């Protein structure tokens, strides 16, 4: 059994795929398998995958009908045999010590999740910007500690939740059947996966290293969707997380903070548009949001959750939360997305 399974979803990246795979094959830590999922590529990406599978027995290839990055990663998780799971995007690459540093930290610290930083680079390998992760170890054994970590370090802090900067334990993923949301239009799925995983994680370790290279180019999925409002997608991620949250968390006091968690999950997408010219687009987008039948009941609980946010976050965030809630009373904002999953019936019990 390999120590690590590296899952790489592949779709129309013939220009970048070889660089990605070659960087993985150059790792100083060699006890791994690579799972390349050809997600119905229309270029030569599938053939490149097969070429590397013939070259190295550690590489497995799945060819499937195009279903998006979430279904591709889920297919990889279904066959992964490693003790740990790492993810790499097919247009990115990494330094030779990427895996070694993650594995060394996981073993030396007995951590169930290791998070690190990364360099964003252009096609000439020039560093555009750097994400520097917060270092330290965090005990997340109890419900309260898990939620504190999600609040303070993931949704509002400096700890990265990008898949490619993290190392997960496959045993937890398979035992709890943690999978990527398939109804979120392949948006914010990495955040959803990470926070679901954290519900079962008892120790997290953050390291200050940037061995992953996040390639910025015009054809990337993030570049194409950078200015697109996707509140409905974020809502889907939060609803899936909420269903697991209420099945796992036993502490009634902790359960009551979910609306504030949902707010922060959605806030990362919406705050950029709230005070800009894209406000109308945001309101129009929110018309697709579900679960509005619980809206009126939810609005009665705004101030309680304001106090929750004020406890975990700075006052400005809590004030912004109230502003978002009040906007729902306006006709054009009646379907504002921030309130949708919050008002989901499980959250109003």
N, C-alpha and C positions, 0 to 999 in steps of 0.2 A: 504493500500500500504506500503510495507517495505521501510525503509529509504535507505538501501543499498542492491544491488544485487552483490553477490560474484560469479564470473564465474570461474569454475574449469574444464579445459579439462582433460580427463582421457584416458590413453592408456597404457595397460600392466604395471601397477604400483602396483600390489597387495601387494608387499612388503612394500610400503611406503604410500599407500592411507589412511589407517586407522589413521596413525599419522597426516596426513594433515587434514582430516575431524575433528578429535577429537580436534585439535588445534583451528579450526574455531568454533566449538561448545562451546569451553571454553572461548570465547570472553566476556569481561566485557560489551561491547556494544552488545545488543541482538536483536535490531530491524533490522533484515536482512533476506534475503533469500539466499540459496545456490543452484546454478545451476550446477549440475554435468553432464558433457557431456561425455558419454561413446562412444569413437570414434572407435568402432569396436574392442574392446580389445579381445585378444585371450586367456587371462588368467582369473582369477577370479575377475578382477576389476569390471566388470559389476554387478556381484552378490553382491559385497561389497557396490556398489552405492545403489542398491535396499535395502539392509539391513538398511542403514542409512536413506533412504527415508521413510521406514516403521517406523523407530524409532522417527523421528523428522519431523513434518509437514512443517517446514521451508525449507526442502531439496527437490528439484525437480531433477528428473533424465531424461535425454534424451539418448536413445540408437540409434546410427546411424552407417551407413556404414563408414569404415575408410576413412577419407578424409584429415587428417592432422590437426595440431593445429589451423591453421587459420580458416578453415571451422567449427571446433568445437567451437571456441570462437564466430564466427559469429552467429552460431545457438543459443548460449547462449544470445547474444545481442538481437536476434529477439524476445525473450520471457521475457527479463528482465523487471521487474516492479518497481525497486527501483529508488529513487531520485538520488542516486549516484551509480557508478559502480566501483567495485574493482576486481582485478584478482589475482588468486593464482594458482601456478603450483601444480599438484597432487603429486609430490614427494618432495615438500617443506612443510614448516609449519611456524607458527607464534606464537608470545607470546600473552598472553590474552589481552593486551592493544593495539594490532596492529590497529584494527578498531577504537577504542576510540580516539586515538591520531590523526588519519587522519580526522575523522568526526569533532572532536573539532576544529581542525585548519580550516577546510573548513567553518564551521559556524562562528567562531569568527572572521575570516579574510575576510569572504565573498569571498572566493577564488573559482574559477571554476576548478582549477587543484591544487592538493596538491602533492608534491613529497618529498620522504624521502630516507633514506639509508637502508642498510641491512648488515647482517653478512653472509658470506659464511662459511658453517660448513661441517664437515665430518660426517660419519654415527655414530660416537660416540659423536656427538654434540660439538666437539671441534672447536673453531673458527679458520678458516684458514686465512681469511683476512676480512677486513671491508671496506665497501664503505660509506664514510661520505659525505652526501649531503651538498651543500652550503645552508645556511639559508638566509631568507629574503623574501620580497614580490616584485613582478615585475608587473608593469602596462603594459599590452599588448593589449591595446584597438585599436591603430592605426596600419595600415599595417607596417609602419616603425618599430614600437616598437615590433611587433610580430616577424619580421625577425631578428631584433637585438637580441631578446631573443633566437631564434632558433640558430643563429650563435654563440653567446657568451656563452650561458649556456647549450645548448643541444649538438650541434655538435662539439663544441670546448672547452666547459667549464666543470664544475664539477657537473652540475645538472644531476641527473640520469633520464634516459628515459625508464628504465625497467618497465613493466606494474605492477609488483607486489609491487613496491614501491610507487605507485601513486593511487590517488582517482580522478575519472572523474565524470562529471555531465551527467547523462543519458539523460536529456532533449536535450543537445547539440548533443549528439551522435545520438539520434533518429531523431531529426529535420533535421540534416544535412546528415543523412544516412552514417555515418562514419563506415567503416568496414575494416577488415584486408585484405591485399592483398592475393589473392588466387593463384597467378601465380609465387610466389617467393620461392617455395619449402620450405615454413615454415622457412625462414631465414630472419632476420632483420625486421620481420613483426611488432615487438613491436616499433621499431624506426619509421617505416612508420606510424603506427597508431597514435603515439604521436604527430608527427609533423603535421599531418593532423588535429588533434584535436586542436592544438595550433593556427591554422588559424582562429578559431572561439572563442578562449578563450580571455577574457579581463583582467584576474588577476590570477597570479600564486603565490603560496606560498611554500617555501622550508623549511623543518624542519630537525633539526639534531637529528634524532632518528633512531635506527636500530632494529625494532621489527619484521622484516621478516627474516626467516632463509632459505637461499639459499643452498640447499643440494647438495654437490659435490659427485657423485658416478659414477662408470664406465659405467652404463647403461643409463645415462642421454643423452638427445638429444644433448646438447652442448658438452658433453665429446666425443661423437661419431663424431661430425662434426668439432671439434676444429681445425684440420689441413687441412681442405678441403677448397679449393678456390671456392667461390660462387659469383663471380662478376655478373653473369647473374641474380642471385636472387636479389642482391642489386639493380641492374639496374631496375628490375621490380618494386621494392618498390619505387624507385625514380621517375619512369615514372608515376605511379599512383598518387604520391604526386604532381608531376608537373601538371597533368591534373586538379587537384583540385586547386592548387596554382594559375594557370592562370584564373580560373573561379571565384576565390574569391578576389584576390588582384586587386585593382583598380589603385593604384599608379603606374604610368608608370616607375618612377625611381626605385621603389622597384622591379618591374617585371624584370628589367635588371640584377638583381643579382642572378637569379635562377641558371645559370651555376656554379657559385661558391658554391651555396648550394648543388647542385648535386655532385660536387667534394668532399665536406666534407662528404656527406652521403656515398660515395663509398670509400673514403680514409681510414675510420676505418677498412675496410676489406682488402684493398690492400697494405697498407704501410708496413705491417709485411713481405710481400713477395717480395717487390720491390727490395730490396738490398740483398736478400738471394738466396740460391740454388733453391728455389721454383719459381724463376723468369720465368723459361721456362714453368712451369705448369700454371702460371698466364697468360702467353701469349696464351697458348693453350686453356685455359678456355675462354679467351676473344673472341674466334672465334664464340661463340654462341650469342654474343651480337647483338642487332638489331639496326635499324635506322641509318645505316652507310652512307646512301646516302647523308646525310647532313654534312658529315665530313669535306669536303673541305671548305664549307661556314663557318663552326664553327672555323676552324683553323685561319681564318683571325681576329678573335675576342679574341684571347688568351691574348694579353697584356692588353686589357681593363679589363678583368676579373682578371688578375694578380693584377691590382691596387685595384679592389674590395676586393680581399682576403687580400691584404696588409693592407687595412683599418680595416677589421674585425679581422684579425688573425696576428700572429707573422710572421716575414719576411721569416723564414725557410719554413713555410707552403706554402707561395706564391711561393717561389723558387721551392719547390717540385712540385707544380702545373705545372709550366713551364716545368720542367723535364718530367713529365708524358705526357704533350702535345707533346714535342719533340720526345719522344719515339714512338709516333704514326707514325712518318715518316719512321722509320725503318721497313723493310719488315716483320720481325717477330712480330712487335708490331702494325701493321697497324690496327688491330681490337681491340686494347687495350680498355678495358671496360670503363675506365673513360671518354672517349670521346663520347661514344655511345648515352646515353640519353641526354647528353649536346647538342648533335647535332640534337636532335629531332626537327621536323619541327616547333613546336610551340615556341621553344626557339630561333629560328633564325628569327622570324618575324621582 
